[in-house]
Amino acid sequence: MPTEPLTKEALPYEDTTSSGLFYQEKVPAGSGLLIFAVAMMAIAGTWAMIEGVAAIVNSKVFADNAVFVFSDLNAWGWIVLVLGAMMLFAAFTVFTGSQFARWFGMTVAGANAIGQLFFIEAYPMWSLAMLVADVLVIYALAMYAGPKLKLF
């Protein structure tokens, strides 16, 4: 059985830095957006925890005389701190590829978006930025997460 030499057209990827030829693995659709969502959940969770601690200890980074929907800055600091911890947990569970992780991540991102809107009096521009990030996370998890795509 004669074998023909492989041509450049037959190879999806050619490594020019070494002598070997490699086939490029097919990347599932949406994996880049899903990695972005996990990174944003980790960043948003970390920042929300920092923001919550700053509110709890009455840091001077927040607007003076802010009026909240209910309670005060200290209570919202605890709420945002818990939401941040849940966001971090959700970011790590998405790597499992389970439906629970997908829905938990979407729920936590939605709760964080609502929590950030209630926290808008303390830090207006950041709360709006976090809202946009949470919406992108929800979109990515809704479209591409779950058992059909495991990141690792």
Order of alpha helices (4+ residues) and beta strands (2+ residues): alpha-alpha-alpha-alpha
